[in-house]
């Protein structure tokens, strides 16, 4: 009955819509919903199949978290001591990424604080000049944000920072003395038979499709005008070079491979139980009042479903959601190659943000902005339903809670 209800919910929402991507839902190792929509390449009319690869964005962060937990434990069984060591301990002043200038915070901020986004390091891709930068090596990316003042004292609160996860990538490489992509592949992807999952260190989607045979099934990314009626899709204008998101967002994968990952991770086939418990501990409340952050993962509380684990990813052209609900042994995976183009209303959004009261929490801030723009532009709501899997995902969660 539950399976039928979920299937009916999804089919009702996707009927006559223009979604593009993959949805996979599995319980107790049995897949009961698996469907592909749209095109991997609209121009060439290549349909999305389950072998189609997508950029996973920040879903990458749990892979980075698992990688550093394993690397630190293999180095020193006293993993809690390792997690409380500073950035400088692993990346001293002489390390090439600092270009000879070690920031003061490197001796204070711990690995734990990087993992839970409580470091206070400014988020480099939120800086206003970010889009105009051209980075040719890691030290240039780190130089871009390292001299900015910390936003708050380390450990004081939660504030999402891709900068912290970018640094974690370099720390893993220093601990294992190996390139991050090679370490991930031989330690996780190959043993778990995640044959379509890779961590590219360089190149854009165009470069990877044309020059690397591992990415023959990589989808292209598209966007829609969020305020237009009957808007069409167009390919995004600027793909992110994979060396820029790094350990915070460079994973390329498929829905089937992410299911293999969920099954292995939550069945303790990757990390020992006490290390997995460290990863899944609710350390800090996020922008959502019902969600906490562990190591590379959100811990969400539901009155009916109990505690469950999830993370969303977003990178130009792509969106992803990876969720596991222990009470139902249920995985929900959505990958899409469509994003909203906010270009026409971005100045308005910035102006509206500046006018909101400063005492509002991030959650209240987002809620007010959404209400404001949904009322002004009715097509926003319809376009989200038409193109975004997030509305399907949220309906599935609500259906599960109601059942």
N, C-alpha and C positions, 0 to 999 in steps of 0.2 A: 504493500500500500504506500509506504514512504517513497519507494523508487518510482512508482507510477505517478504520484503527486508531484515529485520533483521534475520528472520528464515532462509532464503536462505544463508545469509552470514555465519551463524553459521554452518549449515549443510554442506556447502562446506568445511569449515575448519576442522570439526571433522570427516569427511568421511575418513575411512581407517587409522585413527590415533589411538593412544593408550592412550587416556585420561582416567583418573580415578577420578570420583567425581560427583558433581551435578552442574547444571546450572539452574537458575530460573530467569525469567524476567517477571515483572508485571507492568501494567500501569492502574491507576485508579481502583485499587483493582481487576483487571482482569488479571489472569496469561495467558500469550500468548506464553511463551516458558518454558518448564519444562522437563528436561531430565537427566537421570543418565547414567554414563559410568563406565566400569571397575569393579573392585572387592574391597570389603571391607576387604576380606581376600583371598589372591591368593591361599594359600596352601589348604584351605578348600573349595575353589571355591564359596565363598559367595558373590553374586553380590551386588553392591551398589544400594540401594533403597532410596526413599525420607525420610525414617525413619532412615537412616544411619547417625551416628553422626561423626563430625570431630572436631579436635582442630582448633580453630579460630585464634590463635596467637594474633597479635596486634589489631585485630578488637575488642578485649576485652577492649581496652582503652576508647572507647566511652561509654561503660557500666560503667566503673570506673568514667569517667567524669560526666555522668548523676547522678550516685550514690552520688558523693560528692556534686554536686550542690543541689540535693534534700535534703541531710542530713544537709548541711549548712543553706539552706533556712528554713527548719523546726526548726532549732536551733535558728536562728536569721533572721528575714525578711530582714534586711539590708545585703543582700548577697554580695554586692561589698566590704563592710567592712570586711566580713569574708574571702573573697578571697585574700585580701591584708594583712592578718595576717601571721605571720611566722610559719615555721614548729615547732619551739620550743613552740609556744603558745599552740599547740595541743599535741605535744609530748615532754614534759619537760624532763630535765636531769634525773629525777627519773624514767622515763619510762623504762621498761625492755628491749626495743629494743636497747637502747644505751649501755647497759652493763656498765653504770656509766661514760661513756666518750662521752659527747655531742660534736659533731663537731662544730667549730666556725660558719660555714655557716648556721647552723640550726636557728640561731637568725636573719638571714638576708633574706634568701630565702623564698618567699611567695608561697601560694597555687596556685595562678595564674601562677607563673613562673614554677612550677612543671607541671601544666596542658599543658602549651604551649611549653614545652621543652626549656625554656630559663634560667634554673637554673645554668648551668655550671657544674652540678654534672656529674662526669664521668660515662659512660655507663658500668655497671658492667660486662655484658656478652661480652663486647669487650676487656676486659683486657686479656693479653696473657695467664695468669695462670688460667683463668676461668674454662676451661675444666677439669682441674686436681683437682678441689675443690669438697669436699663432705660437704654439709650443712645439719645440723640437726635441726636448728631453725632459726627464722627470724633474731635474733640479729647477727648470724654468717654471714648471707648474707649482712646485713648492715655494719658490721665490715669490710667485704671484700672490700667495696668501700669508706667508710666514711672518711678515713684518707688521701685519694688521694686529691691533690690540685685541686681546681676548675679549669676548662678549660678556663673560662673567667668570667668576673664580671656578677653576676646575672642580667638578663634582657637585656643584651647587644646584644644577637643574638640567633638564633635558632640552637640547636644541639640535635638531638634525643637521649633521655636518658630513658632507661627502669628503671634505678635506681629511677628516679623521680616518676614514676608510681608505683613502688614497695612501696615507702614511702606513696603514696596516699592511698594505701590499708590499711595501719596501721592507718592513720589519719581518714579514714571513720569509722573504728572499734572503735576508741576512741570517735568520735562524737556520734555515734549511740549506743555505749556500747553493741555491738553485733558482732559476727563473720561475716566476709564479705560475705561468701557463704550463710548464713542464711538470711542476710539483702537483698541480691540480689534476692534470691528466693521468699521471702514473699512480697517484694516491687515491683518487676518487673515480674519475670518469671511466678509466679502463677496467678497474675491478668491478664496478657496478654495471658495466656494459652500456654506458651512456654514450652510444656510438656517434650521436649527432651533436654532442655538447662539447664546446671548445671555449677557450678564453683567449681571444686574439689580443695581441699586445700593440698592434699598429693597424692603420688602414681604416678607411670608411667602408660602408656597405658596398659601394661601387667597386672599390679596390678588392674587397674580399670575394665578391661574386665573379669578377673577371680574372683574378690572379691566384686564387687559392682553391684547389679542388675539394677541400673540406666543406666549402660553402656553396656548392652547386645548388643546394635546396634553400638557400637563404632568401627570405621574402624581402620585397622592397617596402618602404614605409610611405604612408599616405596621410593626407589631412583633409579636413572639411571645414568650411566657414561656419563657425558655431552659431552665428546669428541669422544666417540666410535661410530662406524657405526653399525646399527641394535642392539643396546644395549638392554639387558633384564633388568627387574626390580628385585630388591632384597630388602628385608625388611631392614629398617635402623638398624644400630647396636646399637644405644644408644637413648632411649627415654628420654625426659626431665622429671624429677620429677615435678609434678604440683606445688609444693611449691616454686619452683625457679622462674618461670615467674610471679607468683602471680597476682596482679592487673594489670600488664602490658600485660598478655598473657595467662591466664589459662582457658579461656572460652571454653566449649565444647557445640556444638550446631548443628542444621540442617539448610538447606536452607529455609525450610518452616517457621521455628521459626524466622529466621532473617528477613523474609518478615513481619511477625507480628510485630517485633520490629520497622522496618522502618515505617510501616503504622501508628503505635502508636506515634512514636517519632515526625515525621514530620507533623502529624495532631494534635499536641499539646495535646495528651492524657496522656503524661508522665510529661512534664514540662510546667509551665506557659509560655506564649509567650515571655515575656521579659527575662526569664531565658534561654529559647531556643535561643533567639537572642544573649545572652552572649556567649553561647556555640558555635554558628556558626559564630561568628565575626572573620574576617581575621586578627589576631594579628601580626603574623610574617611570612615573606616569608620563605619557606622551601628550600630544595636543588634544587627544580624545580622552574624555573622563573615564571611559571603560577600557582603556588600552594602556598597557605598560610595555616597556622595551627591555628585552633580554639582550643576548649577544647576536645581533644581526636579524632579529625576529621580533615581531609584536606579539604580546600575550594579551588576549582579549577575553573578557569575562562576560558570560551569558547566563541568565538565570535558568534557562532550560537546557542549553547545550553544555554548560560547564565551561571550563577553561579551554580555549583553543588557540592555535598558533597560525599567524598569517603574515604576509608581507606583500606590498604592491611595488611595482616597478614602472618607471616612466623614463623614456629616453626619446629624442626626436624620431617620430615615426612609429613608436611602439609603446604598448602598455601590457602589463602582466599582473596576475594575482596568483599567489601560491598559498594554499591554506591546508591545514590538517586539523581535524576535530577528533581528539582521542576518544571521547565518549561514544562515537559512532564508528571509530576507525575509518574515517572518511577523508579523502583527499579531493579538493576542488582546485582545478587548474584552468586558468584562462590566459590565452596569449592572443594579442591582436596587433595588426600592422596598420592601425588607423589612430590618429590623434586629432584633437580639436585645434583649429587654427584660431588663436585669440588676437591676432594682429590688429584687427579693426577696432577692437574694444579695449586694447591694452592701456592706452592713455587714460581711458575712463576708469578702468580698474585701479590704476595707480592713484588717480585723483580721489576715488572713493575710499581706498585704503587709508590715505592721508587724513581723511575727514572723520574716520571712526575714532571713538574714544580710546585713549591709550591704555586704559585699565582692562580692556577686553582680553580674554584669553585667546589663543590661536584658534581654538574650536569655535568660540563665539564670533570671532572676527570672520572666519570662513563662512559661518552660517549666515551672518548678516549680509555679506557680499553676495552669496548665492541667492538669497531671497531678493535682494535689490535688483540683481541683473536678470533673474528668472522672470520677475514681474515686468521689467522694462522690455525684455526681448523674449517673447513667448516661444520663439523657435529654438531657444537653447535647450529647453526641457525635451522637446520633440526630437531634436538632433542627438541628444545624449541617448535617448531610447533607440534611436534609429541606428546609431553607429557604435555605441560603447558597450562592452561586455560588463562594465561595472554595475549597470542597472540590472542585468541578468543575474550577476553574482549576488547582489544584495537581495534580490527576490528569492534566490535559492536559500540564502541564510534565513530569511524571514519565514519561508515555507518550512524549513527544518525546525525552527523555533516554535512555530504554530503546531506542527505535528507532535 
